[in-house]
Amino acid sequence: MKKVLHELVVIARTATYFAIVFLFMMVLKKLYLKDYDIEFTGVSQALIGALIMSKVILLLELISLGPWVQRQPPVVDVCLRTLMYSAGVLVVVVLEKAFEARHEVSGFGNAIAHVIDNRDIYHAWATTLGASASIFFYNAFSVVQRLLGKNGIYKLFFTGSLNQVEQGLPKTQNPR
């Protein structure tokens, strides 16, 4: 039961991060489209996308990229994972658009070609680029979190002062 609760907390934390990012992207899209008097609502898409993204990324984090990557600086792992996850996002977005367009053209294969040749590809690229940026920062943040240890990020940002952080002092010491 304790393990299940821990897993739910990790998923909730990760989903919250992606929900914030995706909702931010949705607000930007809404603001851009407002200039053209186009209404856009995508709250449910952003929240469902955040849940799916968080679960997929948590599962993919369990996959080791091999001993060569383990011997490299952390930026190699961050960049490789970001590229892999982003490629997955692009495939899923194109497949989603093709699923939506399958009735306009005959067959699913033709729908994929239609998405790639049509203006839907720009939406796929925009979504992938936004998701890629959020994935990169998530992966980089994970490395920092491992470096600082359990609750390290919380301690860094919510205990002590900025002077202590700049001087590298533990929170129990006071700067002079």
MARZA-63168 format. One record per atom (N, C-alpha, C, O): residue in one letter; x, y, z. Coordinates in steps of 0.1 Angstrom, whole numbers, plus 5000, padded with zeros to 4 digits. Layout:
BEGIN
aXYZ...
This chain:
BEGIN
m500849885000m500050005000m500950135000m500650224993k502050125008k502950235008k503550264995k503750384991k503950154988k504550174975k503550234965k503950314956v502250194965v501250244956v501050394959v500950474950l501050434972l500850574976l502050654971l501850764965h503250594972h504450664967h504350684952h504650794947e503950584945e503850594930e502750694926e503050774917l501650704933l500650804931l501150944933l500851044925v501950964943v502551094946v503551134935v503551254931v504351044931v505251074920v504551104907v504951204900i503451034904i502751064892i502051194893i502051274884a501451224905a500851354907a501751474906a501451574900r502951454911r503951564910r504351584896r504451704891t504651474889t505051484875t503951544866t504151624857a502651494868a501551544861a501251694864a500851764855t501451734876t501351874879t502251964871t501852064866y503551914870y504551994862y504052004848y504052114843f503751894842f503351894828f501951964826f501752034816a501051964836a499852034835a500052184835a499452254827i500952234843i501352374843i501952414830i501552524825v502852334825v503452374812v502452374801v502352464793f501652264800f500652254789f499552354790f499052414780l499152394802l498152494804l498752634800l498052714794f500052654803f500652774799f500752784783f500452884777m501052674777m501052664762m499652694757m499552754746m498652644764m497252664759m496852804760m496252864751v497252874771v496953014773v497653094762v497053194756l498953064759l499653134748l498853114735l498753214727k498452994732k497752964719k496453044719k496053104709k495753054730k494453124731k494753274729k493953334722l495853324734l496153464732l496453494718l496053604712y497253404712y497553424697y496353424689y496253504679l495453334691l494253314683l493253424686l492453454677k493253484697k492353594701k492453704691k491453774687d493653734686d493853844676d493153814663d492753914656y492853694660y492053654648y490653624651y489953564643d490153654663d488853624668d488453474667d487353434663i489453394670i489253244670i489153194684i490153214692e488053134688e487953084702e488652954703e488552864693f489352924713f490052804715f489952764730f490152844739t489552644732t489552584746t490252454745t489952364737g491152434754g491852304754g492352264768g493252194769v491552304778v491952274792v491952114794v492852064799s490852054789s490851904791s491951834783s492551744788q492251884771q493351824763q494751844771q495551754772a494951964777a496151994784a496251904796a497351844799l495151884804l495251804816l495351654813l496151584819i494651604803i494751464799i496151444793i496751344796g496651534785g497951524779g499051524790g500051444789a498851594801a499751604812a499751464819a500851414823l498651404821l498551274828l499251164819l500051084825i498951174807i499551074798i501051094797i501850994798m501451214795m502951244794m503651204807m504751144806s503051234818s503751204831s503951054833s504951004837k502950974830k502950824831k503950764821k504750684825v503950814809v504850764799v506350794803v507150704802i506550914807i507950954810i508450884823i509550834823l507550864832l507950784844l508250634841l509150574846l507550584831l507850444827l509150444819l510050354820l509350544810l510650544802l511850574810l512950534806e511650644822e512850664830e513350534836e514550534840l512550434836l513050304841l513950234832l514650134835i513950284819i514850214809i516250274810i516450404809s517250194811s518650234811s519050254797s518750174788l519850364795l520350394782l521650324779l522350344769g522150244789g523350164787g524550224795g524550334799p525550144796p526750184803p527550294797p528150374804w527450314784w528250424778w527650554782w528350644786v526250564782v525650684787v525950714801v526050834806q525950604809q526250624824q527550684826q527750754837r528550664817r529950714819r530050854814r531050924816q529050904807q529151044801q528551144811q527951114821p528851274808p528251384816p526751374816p526151324806p526051414826p524651404827p523851474815p522751434811v524551574809v523851644797v523651544786v522651564778v524451444784v524251344774v522951264776v522151244767d522751224789d521551144792d520351244790d519251194785v520451364795v519351464794v518951484779v517751474775c519951504770c519651524756c519151404749c518251414741l519751284752l519251164745l517851134749l516951104741r517551144762r516151124767r515151224761r514051184756t515651344760t514751454754t514451424740t513351434735l515451384732l515251344718l514351224716l513451234708m514551124724m513751004723m512351034727m511350994719y512051104738y510751134742y510051224732y508851214730s510851324727s510251414717s509851344704s508851384698a510651254700a510251174688a508951104691a508151094682g508851044703g507550984706g506451074706g505351044701v506651194711v505551294711v505151324697v503951334693l506151344688l505851374674l505051264667l504051294660v505451144670v504751024664v503251024669v502351004661v503051044682v501751044688v500851154682v499751134679v501451274681v500651394676v500251364662v499151394658v501151314653v500851294639v499751184639v498851194631l499951074647l498950974647l497551024651l496550984646e497551114661e496251174666e495651254655e494451244652k496451334648k495951414637k495451324626k494351354620a496151214623a495751124612a494451054616a493551034608f494251024629f493050954633f491851054631f490751014627e492051184634e491051284632e490651304617e489551324613a491751284608a491551314594a491251184586a491051194574r491051074592r490950944585r489650944577r489550874567h488651024581h487351024574h487351114561h486651094552e488351214562e488451304550e489151234538e488851274527v489951144541v490751074531v490450924533v490050884544s490750844523s490450704524s491650624531s492650614524g491450584543g492450494549g493350574559g493450694557f493850504568f494750564578f496050604573f496650704576g496650524564g497950554557g497850684550g498650764550n496750704542n496450824535n496250944544n496651054541a495650914556a495451024566a496851074572a496951184574i497750974574i499051014578i499751104568i500351214571a499751064555a500251144544a499551274543a500251384541h498251284545h497551404545h497951504556h498151624554v498251444568v498651534579v500051594576v500351704579i500951504571i502251554568i502251654556i503051754557d501451644547d501351734535d500451854538d500551944530n499751854548n498751954551n499252044561n500352034567r498452154564r498952244574r498852194589r499352254598d498252074590d498252014604d499651984609d499851964621i500551964599i501951934603i502552044612i503352024620y502152174609y502652284617y502152274631y502952314641h500952234633h500452214647h501252104654h501552114665a501451994646a502251884652a503651934656a504151894667w504252014647w505652064651w505552154663w506452144672a504552244663a504452334674a504252264688a504852294698t503352164687t503152084699t504352014704t504652004715t505051954694t506251874697t507351964703t508051934712l507552084697l508552174702l508252224716l509152224725g507052254719g506652294732g506852184742g507352204753a506352064738a506551944747a508051914749a508451874760s508751934738s510251904739s510951994749s511751944757a510552114749a511152214759a510852164773a511652174782s509552134775s509152094789s509851964793s510151944804i510051874783i510651744786i512151774789i512751704799f512851854782f514251894785f514351944799f515251894806f513552034803f513652094816f513251994827f513851994838y512351904824y512051794833y513251704835y513551674846n513851664824n515051574825n516251644832n516851584840a516451774829a517551844836a517251864851a518151844859f515951894854f515551904868f515751774875f516151774887s515551654869s515751524875s517151504879s517451444889v518051544870v519551534874v519851624886v520551574895v519351744886v519651834898v519051774910v519651774921q517851714909q517151654920q517951534926q518151514938r518551454917r519351344921r520651394928r521051334938l521251504923l522451564929l522151614943l522951594952l520951674945l520651734958l520051634968l519951664980g519651524963g519051424972g517551444975g516951544970k517051354984k515651364987k515251494994k515951545003n514251564989n513851694993n514851804991n514651914997g515851774983g516951874981g516452004974g516752114978i515551984965i514952094958i514152184967i514152304967y513352114975y512552184985y513352264995y513152384997k514452205000k515352265009k516052385002k516152495009l516452364990l517152474983l516252594981l516752714983f514952584978f514152694975f513252744986f512852864986f513052664996f512052705007f512652705021f511852735030t513852675023t514552695036t515752775035t516452775024g516152845045g517352925044g517053055036g515953085033s518153115033s518053245026s518853235013s519653145011l518753335005l519453344992l520953364995l521853314988n521253445006n522653455010n523353325013n524453295009q522553235020q523153105023q523353025011q524352945010v522453035001v522552954989v523853004981v524552924976e523953134980e525153194973e526453154980e527453144973q526453144993q527653105000q527852955001q528852915006g526852884997g526952734998g526852685012g527452575015l526252755021l526152715035l524952625038l523852645032p525052525047p523952455051p522952545058p523352645063k521652505058k520652595063k520752615078k520252715084t521552535085t521652545100t522752655103t522752705114q523652695093q524652795096q524052925092q523252935082n524453035099n524053165096n525253235090n526353235095p525053315079p526153395073p526453505082p525553555089r527653555082r528153665090r527753795084r527953905090
